[in-house]
Amino acid sequence: MIKNKKKKVIGWICGSIAILLILFVVGLWSMFGTFIVAAGSIEKLEDGLYSMEYSGDYGFDAFLEKGGATSDEKVADYLIEFLSRGFYSAQAEVDTVEFGCSTICVSSESGSTLFGRNYDWEECKAMIIHTKPKNGYESVSTCCLDFLGFGEDYVADGSMAERMQTLAAIYVPLDGMNEKGLMVADLIAGDDEETHQQSNKPDLTTTTAIRLMLDKAANVDEAIDLLQQYDMNSSIGAAHHFSIADASGRSVVVEYVGGEMIVTETKVVTNHYIADCKKQGVGSEQSHLRFDTLSEYSGPADETDVKDMLQSVAQMNYPQSNGSYEKTMWSIVYNPETLCVDFYFSENYEHGYGLVLGEKDGFVKK
């Protein structure tokens, strides 16, 4: 009888422990499961290039509700708290750099829109990010992982801790397209004037502004309206302008001069100011050369034509004579009608990667 009672007590204790363990695991999964799945999706496509899929809440609505952030460092602080669910805090380090770039918006033979983008910088690691937010539009975007400031030994697809760190790339997009056909790219504007608007509106940095537009704007008008609701703060200590286009073919550049936001219609953007203002034309000689080259192209064009346009202004066409070094680290052709993305890495225009928003195949080598 006593032995039977002991067995029942032991069985009850073991059962209780099992239930507690299950509840503990379920609780942990409810807190971190989305992060773990996204971290596990990180894939190395080739040396220096990675991809990631994120479906669910990545805290951006909460970020906006808290008033956003006035600097990249404060964005990093928020992300550390969000990704650790408040269990960990640390000082993040964000690199300060300058980069080139070019964009062009053209029409196809059928009258649809195509948008091309070159990102010019030094050798770096990059990530293509496919996001499906809980409360926003599906999109694809690109991040320069070197901007995350995690150190030389950091590997995007390394340990689980490194993979969890990599989720921060969602908040550092440099270009992208969403399911509504809105396309955005960040380019250096032409000088070192930083933007720090102070009108008591919520704050955005350059990269979080791109995340906002991709998540919430269906067209150029909505993107402009969103930007006007926030105070802009330059990322990476430089002057920026946004090249924004949509499926209708409307294409603009958004620039900040003396703290004022200026919108100008244009099909081509490089690295000098375009707005009719005191800074019009300010920028490098090479920027003007690339702008003039792209401006010579006229439609109609298909995806291959746009790729060729981007290749014609890639950095390999502009050898540096002063000891500096730049490379076109990626070129992208967006088709907002078919929601197709063609991605070319490190000036390799013979082989690329493709993605179609709304489909489940992920990143396919072309």
MOZIUR-V889753 format. One record per residue. N is the residue number from 1. RES is the residue in one letter. NEAR is the number of other C-alpha atoms within 10 Angstrom. D_CENTER is the distance of its C-alpha to the mean C-alpha in Angstrom with 2 decimals. Layout:
n->N res->RES near->NEAR d_center->D_CENTER
n->N res->RES near->NEAR d_center->D_CENTER
This chain:
n->1 res->M near->6 d_center->68.29
n->2 res->I near->7 d_center->66.72
n->3 res->K near->8 d_center->64.76
n->4 res->N near->9 d_center->63.44
n->5 res->K near->10 d_center->62.37
n->6 res->K near->11 d_center->60.59
n->7 res->K near->12 d_center->58.78
n->8 res->K near->12 d_center->57.73
n->9 res->V near->12 d_center->56.48
n->10 res->I near->12 d_center->54.58
n->11 res->G near->12 d_center->53.13
n->12 res->W near->12 d_center->52.12
n->13 res->I near->12 d_center->50.48
n->14 res->C near->12 d_center->48.60
n->15 res->G near->12 d_center->47.52
n->16 res->S near->12 d_center->46.36
n->17 res->I near->12 d_center->44.37
n->18 res->A near->12 d_center->42.77
n->19 res->I near->12 d_center->41.84
n->20 res->L near->12 d_center->40.43
n->21 res->L near->12 d_center->38.38
n->22 res->I near->12 d_center->37.06
n->23 res->L near->12 d_center->36.22
n->24 res->F near->12 d_center->34.54
n->25 res->V near->12 d_center->32.40
n->26 res->V near->13 d_center->31.62
n->27 res->G near->12 d_center->30.71
n->28 res->L near->11 d_center->28.40
n->29 res->W near->13 d_center->26.76
n->30 res->S near->11 d_center->26.31
n->31 res->M near->14 d_center->24.56
n->32 res->F near->14 d_center->22.48
n->33 res->G near->13 d_center->22.73
n->34 res->T near->16 d_center->19.30
n->35 res->F near->22 d_center->17.78
n->36 res->I near->16 d_center->20.23
n->37 res->V near->13 d_center->19.54
n->38 res->A near->19 d_center->15.77
n->39 res->A near->24 d_center->16.64
n->40 res->G near->16 d_center->19.27
n->41 res->S near->15 d_center->17.06
n->42 res->I near->23 d_center->15.35
n->43 res->E near->17 d_center->16.87
n->44 res->K near->14 d_center->17.49
n->45 res->L near->15 d_center->17.47
n->46 res->E near->9 d_center->19.12
n->47 res->D near->8 d_center->19.58
n->48 res->G near->17 d_center->16.40
n->49 res->L near->20 d_center->14.11
n->50 res->Y near->20 d_center->13.16
n->51 res->S near->21 d_center->11.97
n->52 res->M near->26 d_center->11.72
n->53 res->E near->20 d_center->12.85
n->54 res->Y near->23 d_center->12.78
n->55 res->S near->15 d_center->15.33
n->56 res->G near->14 d_center->16.60
n->57 res->D near->16 d_center->16.24
n->58 res->Y near->23 d_center->13.62
n->59 res->G near->16 d_center->15.36
n->60 res->F near->22 d_center->13.30
n->61 res->D near->16 d_center->16.49
n->62 res->A near->13 d_center->18.50
n->63 res->F near->17 d_center->16.26
n->64 res->L near->16 d_center->16.90
n->65 res->E near->10 d_center->20.53
n->66 res->K near->12 d_center->21.06
n->67 res->G near->14 d_center->20.24
n->68 res->G near->23 d_center->16.70
n->69 res->A near->22 d_center->16.72
n->70 res->T near->21 d_center->18.00
n->71 res->S near->21 d_center->16.38
n->72 res->D near->28 d_center->13.80
n->73 res->E near->17 d_center->16.83
n->74 res->K near->15 d_center->17.52
n->75 res->V near->22 d_center->14.06
n->76 res->A near->20 d_center->14.83
n->77 res->D near->17 d_center->18.31
n->78 res->Y near->19 d_center->17.29
n->79 res->L near->23 d_center->15.13
n->80 res->I near->21 d_center->18.10
n->81 res->E near->14 d_center->20.44
n->82 res->F near->18 d_center->18.56
n->83 res->L near->19 d_center->18.02
n->84 res->S near->14 d_center->21.64
n->85 res->R near->12 d_center->22.97
n->86 res->G near->11 d_center->24.70
n->87 res->F near->9 d_center->26.58
n->88 res->Y near->10 d_center->25.05
n->89 res->S near->14 d_center->24.01
n->90 res->A near->9 d_center->23.22
n->91 res->Q near->10 d_center->22.16
n->92 res->A near->16 d_center->18.71
n->93 res->E near->15 d_center->18.31
n->94 res->V near->18 d_center->15.40
n->95 res->D near->16 d_center->15.92
n->96 res->T near->12 d_center->16.74
n->97 res->V near->12 d_center->16.20
n->98 res->E near->16 d_center->16.33
n->99 res->F near->17 d_center->14.95
n->100 res->G near->24 d_center->15.98
n->101 res->C near->26 d_center->14.58
n->102 res->S near->27 d_center->16.02
n->103 res->T near->28 d_center->15.43
n->104 res->I near->25 d_center->18.21
n->105 res->C near->27 d_center->19.04
n->106 res->V near->24 d_center->22.24
n->107 res->S near->18 d_center->24.46
n->108 res->S near->16 d_center->25.69
n->109 res->E near->11 d_center->29.40
n->110 res->S near->9 d_center->29.19
n->111 res->G near->13 d_center->27.64
n->112 res->S near->18 d_center->24.15
n->113 res->T near->26 d_center->21.03
n->114 res->L near->26 d_center->18.93
n->115 res->F near->29 d_center->15.97
n->116 res->G near->26 d_center->15.35
n->117 res->R near->31 d_center->12.93
n->118 res->N near->30 d_center->13.82
n->119 res->Y near->28 d_center->12.01
n->120 res->D near->21 d_center->15.06
n->121 res->W near->19 d_center->15.60
n->122 res->E near->16 d_center->17.87
n->123 res->E near->14 d_center->17.83
n->124 res->C near->14 d_center->14.95
n->125 res->K near->18 d_center->13.46
n->126 res->A near->23 d_center->10.23
n->127 res->M near->24 d_center->8.76
n->128 res->I near->27 d_center->8.09
n->129 res->I near->23 d_center->7.28
n->130 res->H near->24 d_center->9.65
n->131 res->T near->25 d_center->10.09
n->132 res->K near->22 d_center->13.39
n->133 res->P near->18 d_center->13.74
n->134 res->K near->15 d_center->17.34
n->135 res->N near->13 d_center->17.36
n->136 res->G near->20 d_center->14.88
n->137 res->Y near->19 d_center->13.81
n->138 res->E near->21 d_center->12.69
n->139 res->S near->25 d_center->9.55
n->140 res->V near->26 d_center->7.83
n->141 res->S near->25 d_center->4.34
n->142 res->T near->25 d_center->4.41
n->143 res->C near->24 d_center->4.84
n->144 res->C near->20 d_center->8.30
n->145 res->L near->23 d_center->10.25
n->146 res->D near->17 d_center->12.92
n->147 res->F near->20 d_center->11.25
n->148 res->L near->21 d_center->11.92
n->149 res->G near->13 d_center->15.58
n->150 res->F near->18 d_center->17.19
n->151 res->G near->11 d_center->19.83
n->152 res->E near->7 d_center->21.12
n->153 res->D near->7 d_center->22.41
n->154 res->Y near->17 d_center->19.25
n->155 res->V near->16 d_center->18.51
n->156 res->A near->28 d_center->15.49
n->157 res->D near->20 d_center->17.99
n->158 res->G near->13 d_center->20.92
n->159 res->S near->12 d_center->22.71
n->160 res->M near->13 d_center->21.78
n->161 res->A near->11 d_center->21.17
n->162 res->E near->15 d_center->18.67
n->163 res->R near->22 d_center->16.97
n->164 res->M near->21 d_center->16.89
n->165 res->Q near->19 d_center->15.40
n->166 res->T near->23 d_center->12.53
n->167 res->L near->23 d_center->11.55
n->168 res->A near->19 d_center->10.31
n->169 res->A near->22 d_center->7.10
n->170 res->I near->22 d_center->6.20
n->171 res->Y near->24 d_center->6.75
n->172 res->V near->25 d_center->5.02
n->173 res->P near->27 d_center->1.50
n->174 res->L near->22 d_center->4.36
n->175 res->D near->26 d_center->5.18
n->176 res->G near->28 d_center->6.15
n->177 res->M near->32 d_center->9.51
n->178 res->N near->28 d_center->11.24
n->179 res->E near->24 d_center->14.77
n->180 res->K near->21 d_center->16.47
n->181 res->G near->28 d_center->15.39
n->182 res->L near->29 d_center->13.38
n->183 res->M near->35 d_center->11.23
n->184 res->V near->31 d_center->9.28
n->185 res->A near->27 d_center->8.69
n->186 res->D near->29 d_center->9.20
n->187 res->L near->29 d_center->12.46
n->188 res->I near->21 d_center->15.12
n->189 res->A near->29 d_center->17.87
n->190 res->G near->23 d_center->21.05
n->191 res->D near->16 d_center->22.41
n->192 res->D near->12 d_center->21.83
n->193 res->E near->16 d_center->22.39
n->194 res->E near->19 d_center->20.15
n->195 res->T near->24 d_center->19.62
n->196 res->H near->19 d_center->20.91
n->197 res->Q near->20 d_center->22.19
n->198 res->Q near->14 d_center->24.81
n->199 res->S near->10 d_center->26.08
n->200 res->N near->9 d_center->25.99
n->201 res->K near->14 d_center->23.12
n->202 res->P near->17 d_center->20.36
n->203 res->D near->24 d_center->17.85
n->204 res->L near->30 d_center->14.17
n->205 res->T near->26 d_center->12.39
n->206 res->T near->27 d_center->10.33
n->207 res->T near->24 d_center->6.89
n->208 res->T near->26 d_center->8.54
n->209 res->A near->27 d_center->9.86
n->210 res->I near->28 d_center->6.85
n->211 res->R near->24 d_center->6.64
n->212 res->L near->19 d_center->10.36
n->213 res->M near->27 d_center->10.68
n->214 res->L near->30 d_center->8.95
n->215 res->D near->25 d_center->11.04
n->216 res->K near->19 d_center->14.12
n->217 res->A near->24 d_center->14.81
n->218 res->A near->19 d_center->16.68
n->219 res->N near->23 d_center->17.46
n->220 res->V near->23 d_center->17.51
n->221 res->D near->14 d_center->20.26
n->222 res->E near->14 d_center->18.56
n->223 res->A near->23 d_center->15.41
n->224 res->I near->18 d_center->17.90
n->225 res->D near->12 d_center->19.93
n->226 res->L near->15 d_center->17.20
n->227 res->L near->18 d_center->16.40
n->228 res->Q near->12 d_center->20.18
n->229 res->Q near->12 d_center->20.46
n->230 res->Y near->21 d_center->18.68
n->231 res->D near->23 d_center->19.44
n->232 res->M near->29 d_center->16.80
n->233 res->N near->27 d_center->16.54
n->234 res->S near->22 d_center->15.24
n->235 res->S near->24 d_center->12.84
n->236 res->I near->20 d_center->14.38
n->237 res->G near->17 d_center->17.64
n->238 res->A near->20 d_center->17.32
n->239 res->A near->24 d_center->17.65
n->240 res->H near->28 d_center->14.71
n->241 res->H near->27 d_center->14.80
n->242 res->F near->23 d_center->12.65
n->243 res->S near->29 d_center->13.56
n->244 res->I near->32 d_center->13.72
n->245 res->A near->30 d_center->15.71
n->246 res->D near->28 d_center->16.94
n->247 res->A near->22 d_center->19.26
n->248 res->S near->16 d_center->22.31
n->249 res->G near->21 d_center->21.62
n->250 res->R near->18 d_center->21.19
n->251 res->S near->25 d_center->19.08
n->252 res->V near->23 d_center->18.80
n->253 res->V near->25 d_center->17.56
n->254 res->V near->21 d_center->17.21
n->255 res->E near->21 d_center->18.69
n->256 res->Y near->23 d_center->20.17
n->257 res->V near->17 d_center->23.68
n->258 res->G near->10 d_center->25.88
n->259 res->G near->16 d_center->23.72
n->260 res->E near->12 d_center->24.10
n->261 res->M near->17 d_center->21.39
n->262 res->I near->16 d_center->22.49
n->263 res->V near->18 d_center->21.44
n->264 res->T near->14 d_center->22.73
n->265 res->E near->15 d_center->23.03
n->266 res->T near->18 d_center->22.11
n->267 res->K near->20 d_center->21.20
n->268 res->V near->24 d_center->20.17
n->269 res->V near->31 d_center->18.09
n->270 res->T near->31 d_center->18.24
n->271 res->N near->28 d_center->18.79
n->272 res->H near->25 d_center->21.69
n->273 res->Y near->27 d_center->22.37
n->274 res->I near->25 d_center->23.36
n->275 res->A near->19 d_center->24.64
n->276 res->D near->11 d_center->28.43
n->277 res->C near->10 d_center->28.84
n->278 res->K near->9 d_center->30.34
n->279 res->K near->14 d_center->27.34
n->280 res->Q near->12 d_center->27.24
n->281 res->G near->18 d_center->26.90
n->282 res->V near->16 d_center->26.10
n->283 res->G near->18 d_center->24.10
n->284 res->S near->15 d_center->24.93
n->285 res->E near->12 d_center->27.41
n->286 res->Q near->16 d_center->25.04
n->287 res->S near->23 d_center->22.57
n->288 res->H near->17 d_center->25.54
n->289 res->L near->14 d_center->26.54
n->290 res->R near->24 d_center->23.26
n->291 res->F near->20 d_center->23.31
n->292 res->D near->14 d_center->26.93
n->293 res->T near->15 d_center->26.41
n->294 res->L near->23 d_center->23.74
n->295 res->S near->14 d_center->25.86
n->296 res->E near->8 d_center->28.77
n->297 res->Y near->14 d_center->27.25
n->298 res->S near->9 d_center->28.47
n->299 res->G near->13 d_center->28.12
n->300 res->P near->15 d_center->28.51
n->301 res->A near->20 d_center->25.98
n->302 res->D near->19 d_center->24.59
n->303 res->E near->19 d_center->21.57
n->304 res->T near->11 d_center->23.65
n->305 res->D near->17 d_center->24.57
n->306 res->V near->27 d_center->21.03
n->307 res->K near->22 d_center->20.31
n->308 res->D near->14 d_center->23.51
n->309 res->M near->21 d_center->22.55
n->310 res->L near->28 d_center->19.41
n->311 res->Q near->18 d_center->21.65
n->312 res->S near->14 d_center->24.21
n->313 res->V near->22 d_center->22.06
n->314 res->A near->24 d_center->20.47
n->315 res->Q near->24 d_center->21.43
n->316 res->M near->13 d_center->24.19
n->317 res->N near->11 d_center->26.08
n->318 res->Y near->13 d_center->26.21
n->319 res->P near->12 d_center->27.94
n->320 res->Q near->11 d_center->27.87
n->321 res->S near->7 d_center->31.37
n->322 res->N near->6 d_center->30.85
n->323 res->G near->6 d_center->29.69
n->324 res->S near->8 d_center->25.97
n->325 res->Y near->12 d_center->23.54
n->326 res->E near->17 d_center->20.39
n->327 res->K near->22 d_center->19.01
n->328 res->T near->26 d_center->16.69
n->329 res->M near->25 d_center->14.40
n->330 res->W near->25 d_center->12.86
n->331 res->S near->27 d_center->13.93
n->332 res->I near->26 d_center->12.75
n->333 res->V near->26 d_center->15.15
n->334 res->Y near->26 d_center->14.26
n->335 res->N near->24 d_center->17.32
n->336 res->P near->25 d_center->17.03
n->337 res->E near->15 d_center->20.65
n->338 res->T near->14 d_center->20.43
n->339 res->L near->21 d_center->16.73
n->340 res->C near->21 d_center->16.70
n->341 res->V near->23 d_center->14.01
n->342 res->D near->23 d_center->15.59
n->343 res->F near->24 d_center->13.78
n->344 res->Y near->22 d_center->15.87
n->345 res->F near->20 d_center->15.47
n->346 res->S near->20 d_center->17.41
n->347 res->E near->19 d_center->19.59
n->348 res->N near->14 d_center->20.97
n->349 res->Y near->15 d_center->21.51
n->350 res->E near->8 d_center->24.13
n->351 res->H near->12 d_center->22.02
n->352 res->G near->18 d_center->18.60
n->353 res->Y near->17 d_center->16.77
n->354 res->G near->17 d_center->16.76
n->355 res->L near->22 d_center->15.34
n->356 res->V near->20 d_center->16.79
n->357 res->L near->23 d_center->15.35
n->358 res->G near->13 d_center->18.21
n->359 res->E near->8 d_center->19.78
n->360 res->K near->8 d_center->20.21
n->361 res->D near->10 d_center->20.49
n->362 res->G near->16 d_center->17.00
n->363 res->F near->22 d_center->16.09
n->364 res->V near->12 d_center->19.30
n->365 res->K near->13 d_center->20.43
n->366 res->K near->12 d_center->21.89
